[in-house]
Amino acid sequence: MKKAFLQLHLSVFLAGFTGILGKLISLNEGLLVWYRLLITSVTLYILFRIQGTFKKLPWKDILPIGGTGVIVALHWLFFYGSIKYSNVSIGVICFSLTSLFTAIFDPLINRRRFDVAEMLLSMLTLLGILLIFHFDTQYRTGIIIGIISAMFAALFTVFNKRLIKRFDTYTITFYELSTGFIVLSMAMPLYLYLFPVPSLLPSSPDIIYLLVLAWFCTVLMYLLSMSALKRISPFTVNLCFNLEPVYSIVMAFLLFHENKLLNNAFYAGLGCIILSVGLQMLRVAKGKTAS
């Protein structure tokens, strides 16, 4: 269990850089996600071929894995859209609502009883988001997009919990991200028609940021988080990922001076979210819930 929690918190730390990189990369959210999926899929394919661990799956197995990959692609699109329409702090804090959606989706999809404690902790997170939502109307579009992103993130984790019971994490990651890339590629002509851009190619700094995003904040991060899912429940995983905003916000304050744009309501909301994470960790430690 200690190893699983170590893997989980390392993946959360890596995830904390994704918002910063999303701000630094000049591409719009569609192209950013497309390049992220492209680099990640090619990297995984090369690694598996070199190691001789590539596994061909039948279509009946590829379809559920690929469907989950489309969900994560949608999560990324809305996540980076939230950052582009607001800022890093707002975009990553909305991700914290993933625990609320998980507390709802997990019992419905896996046909188990609703956990009252999970719902109460999620309400504490929701209170934090509501405090932030009302502090400045100029960020409401970004907040709404970020909430949609959190919904897709919750679905992704719940479905992944089911998949790792049948397949190894490396196979799941490759087929999910590859399918996400293929589906997004098919949708890109329409996307670019609706959201035109002056250039399709990333700049030199963008290429470096995209490589860091793909290799460290995608491949390594997802392999660690899915390994942790073997021992830890989807709700606890997503609640731990609520700490991602803490890392991202600290870096955003240092790099972009976003603290000058935020007021006391934001910090009160952030405090509610951190409290919900701490209380869930205490529940797990005391054995009052399935980890």
N, C-alpha and C positions, 0 to 999 in steps of 0.2 A: 504493500500500500504506500509506503514512503517513496518508493521509486516512482510510482504512478503520479503522486502529488508533485514530485520533483520535475517529472516530465511535463506535467500540466502547467506548472508555474513558469518553467522555461519557455514553453510555447506562448504563454500569455505575455512574457517579456518581449519576445520576438514580435508578437502581434502589435505591441505598443508602437513599433516603428512604422507600421503600415499607414497610419494616418499622416505621419510626418512626411513620408515619401509621397503620399497622394497629394500633399500640398506642394512639395518641391517639384514634382513632375508637371510639366506645362501642358501635356496632352489632356484632352477632355476625358471624362470618366469612361466613355465607351472604348476609345482607343487604348487608354491605360489598361483596362481589364483585358482587352484583346491581346495586347503585347505580353501582359503578365501570364495569361494562359498559354500563349504560344511558347514563350521561353521555358515555362515550367514543364509543359508536356514534352517538348523536345529533350530537355535535360533528363527527365525521368526515363524516357525511352532509351536514350544513350546509356544511362547508368545500368538499366536492367539488361540491355544487350551485352554490355561488357561483363557484367556479373553472371550472365546466363540465367537470370531469375525471371525473365519476362514470361508471363502466362497468358495464353490465348483462352478467352472465355467464350462460351456459347451465347447466342443472342438473348436467350432467356435470362441469363445472368447480367449481361451488359446493360439491358434496358433499365432495371431498377437502379443499378449503379450510375448509369449515365443520367437518369432522371434527377438523381441527387446532385450530380455535377452541374446540371442546368440551374438548380436551386442556388448553389453556391455562386455561380456566375451572376445571377440576379442580385444576390446579396451584395456582391462586390460593386456592381453597377450603382445600386442605390447608396451604398456606403460612401463611395467616392463622390457621387452626386451630392450627397449631404455636405461633404467637406467643401466642394466647389461652390455650393450655394450659401454656405455659412463660413465656418472655419474649422480647424482641427479639433478644438475643444468641444464645440457643439456636436460635430459629427461623431466623435468617439463616445461622448457621453450618452447619446441616443442608443448606442449599441448595448448599453446596460439593460434595456428593456427586453433583451433576448431571454433573460431568466423568466420574465412574466409570461412571454409567449410559450416558453418551454413548459412551464407549470400548467399551461392550458392544453398545448398540443400533445405532450407526452402521454397523459392519461387517455386522451381521446384516441390517439393512433394506436397505442399499445394496450388499450382496454384495461386500464387499471384504475383504482380509486384515486380521486383527487386528494392531494396532500394539503391539508389545511395550513400547516406551517409554511409550506412552499408558497402558497398563495399569499399568506400574510407578509412573508419576506419580499415577495414580488411587488406587493402593494407599497412597501416602503421604497422600493426602487422607483415605482411609478410616481410616488409623491415627489421624489427627487427630480424626475423629469418634468413634472408639472411646475415645480418651482422655477426651473430653468426656462421652461416654455414661455412663461409670462414676464421674464425679465427684460426682453427686448423684441419687439414685433418684427424687426428687420431679419431675424433669424428663423422665423416660423416656417418658411418654406423648407429650409435646410433641416429643421427638426422633423417635419412631417416625412420627408424623404428618408431621414435616418431611422424613424420608427418602422417604416416599411422594410428597410434593410434588416432591422432586428428581427422582424417576423420571419424573413427568409433564413436568417442565421439559426433561429430556433428549429425550423423545419429540417435544416441541413443536419444539425446535431442529432435530432431524434431519429431520423432515417439512418444516419451513420451508425448509431448504436445497434440497429438491427443488422446492418450489413457486416459489421466486424465479427459477428457470431458465425458467419459463413465464409468470409474471405480474409486474407491477410491485408494489413494496412497499406502495404506498398502497391498491391494490385488495385485496391479501392481508390487510392489517391490518383494513380495513373489514369484509370478509366473515367473517373469523375471529371478530372480537369481536362482530359482530352475531349470528352464529349461536350463539356462546357465550351471549349474552344471551337469545336465544329459547329455547334448550334449558334454561337455568337457570330461566327464568320458568315453563316447563312443570313443572319439578321443585320449585319453591318451595312449593306447597301441602303436599306431602308433607314437605318439609324443615322447614317451620314447624310441622307437626304433631308431628314427632319432636323438634324443638328450639324450643319455643314461646318467644316474646319478649313483653315487656309493651307494646312499641310498634314499629310498622313504619316510623315516620318518623324521620329523622335530626334531631338537635338543631342549633341554629344553628352551633356550632363544627364539628360533624360535616360540615355542608354545605360549609364552607370547605375543610376537610381533603379531602373527597371531590373537590372541583373541582381542587385541586392534584394529587391522586393521579391523576385522569383525564387532565388536560390535559398535565401535565409528566412525570409518572412512568409514563404509559401511552402516550399518543399520540406524544409526542416521543421517548420512550425506545425504543419498539418500532420506529418508523421509522428511527431511527439504528442500532439493532442489526441490523435486517434489511438495511439498506444495507451494513453491514459484512460481512454474511454473503455478499455477492456476491464478496468477495475473500479471505475468511478461512474456514477450515474450522469445522464445528460444534464439534469438540472444543476448538479454541483459543478460540472464542467463549465456550463454557461454562466453560472453565478461567479465562478472564479475569473472568467473572462471579463467580468465587470471591472476587474482591476486594470484592464487594458487602458481605460481612459486616464488612470492615474499616471501611468508611464508616459502616455501621449501628451497629456496636458502639461506635465512638467517640462517635457522637451519643447512643446509649443510655446510655453512661457519663455524659455531660454532662447529659442531660435527666432520666434516671430513676435515676441512681446505681446502675446494675446491677453495677458493678465490686465492690460490697460483697457481692454474691451469688455471686461466682465465685472459684475457687481456682487454684492453680498448674497443675492438670491441664488446665483450660480454656485457659490461655495456651500450654501446650505443644502442645495440639491445634491451636490457631490458628496457631502457628509452623509446624507441618507443612504446613498448607494454604497459607500464604503461600509457603513454600519450593517447593511443587509448581507454583504459578503462575510463580514466577521462573524455574524450570528450563525450563518449557515456552516461556516468552518467549525464553530463550536458544537453544533448539532452533530456533524460528522465525527468529530473527535470523541464525543461522548457516546457515539453509537446509537443515537436516537433516530437515525434515518439510514436508509441504504445509501452508501457512499456513491 
